[in-house]
Amino acid sequence: MLNAVRIEFDQHPINLNPDGAYSSASIAKAYLSAMNIARPKDHFKVSGKAHGIAMQSYYGGRAECRIRKTPVPVVHTDFTSQYPSVNALLGNWGLLKAHGVRFENCTDAARRLLSKVRLADVFEPAFGSDCHSLS
């Protein structure tokens, strides 16, 4: 099985040793490197303040164990395609290829949006997609 997986791995046109592929993110980063696409933190010059504000909007899921050493029912969930799906839905490819970024103050528009938002609205792909659509 190891040999079959290695043959599959070697088909990727990237400079990455198998022991350096800790997750699918490692492979994705190697592809970006092969395409000469710099990481956003290296590509864009963003102030510490703007970076801090942006990081406040990030929410990463977490896993924890509250019951230990006791058999309990579980539900196995496959998150294999989570990162590619999220990146596609957020339109991150456009950001990775952008020549620059700018930050607009959308506070008032966001407050107006939140005062009238309905649950069904948040399932629309265009919901809150840019500052100008908020008004």
Helices and strands as residue ranges (DSSP letters): H 2-9, G 18-20, H 24-34, H 40-43, H 48-56, H 82-90, H 92-97, H 107-116, G 119-123, G 131-134
